[in-house]
Amino acid sequence: MNKNLKQLEQMIQYEFHDKKLFRQAMIHSSYANEHHLDKSGCNERLEFLGDAVLEVVSSDFLFHKYTKVSEGELTKIRASIVCEPTLALCAGELSLGDYLLLGRGEETTGGRHRNSIVSDAMEALIGAIYLDGGFASAKEFIHRFVLNDIEHKQLFYDSKTILQEMVQGMGEELLSYEVLREEGPDHDKLFEVCARVGAKEIGRGTGRTKKSAEAMAAYRGILFYKKGQVKKM
């Protein structure tokens, strides 16, 4: 078994019985195509299964956590948890992109850091754990690595909208975002962005796209204001 995958097993706190299944969860379709593997050899089918398991587990979790919340609001909260950016955030906490098997094209164009690829891999990993260890094992993984710190993940998902509403509600000056730094080749850029209210900087964020960097800057701006509210209390 690949040494890196052994490291990943330690990080996710789950040991696979079927190591081939684990490896398959890390195989992107570009790698499968390049190595002439059968279409079922990549992680797409596992992603399909993992997506369904994630929806059931997250729905059950939210149903019992928010007993007074309406169906419409529960649906909105679930969407913020299982969406691509949030799953990519969860995958980033595990450095999941480092363990993927990618084709040369995806490798050279920054596929390891692409939200769509790492979020799909996160779902494929859930599907693989479900097949290997059953529903209870998959549920434990999801609770530990996806449904943890749920309030902050909701803020991250809607960060720009929430921050805009906060700024408007406080009667502050205009909210704007400024790119402070941009480095790397076109296929693998890194952006650093700051969020400003008037001339005052309230948060910084980095990301592989301007959008993701702005979302992180907005998220930190929200935390900046929330800390201020706590101090006033």
Protein Blocks (a to p, Z undefined) as FASTA:
>chain_A
ZZklmmmmmmnopacfblmlmmmmmmcfklmmmnopafklmmklmmmmmmmmmmmmmmmm
mmmmmmmbcfklmmmmmmmmmmmklmmmmmmmnommmmpccdfklmmnopmmgmklmmmm
mmmmmmmmmmmnojklmmmmmmmmmmgoklmmmmmmmmmmmmmmmmmmnopacdddddfb
dgdjfklccddddddehjbcfbdcddfbfklmmmmmmmmmmmmmmmmmmmmZZ
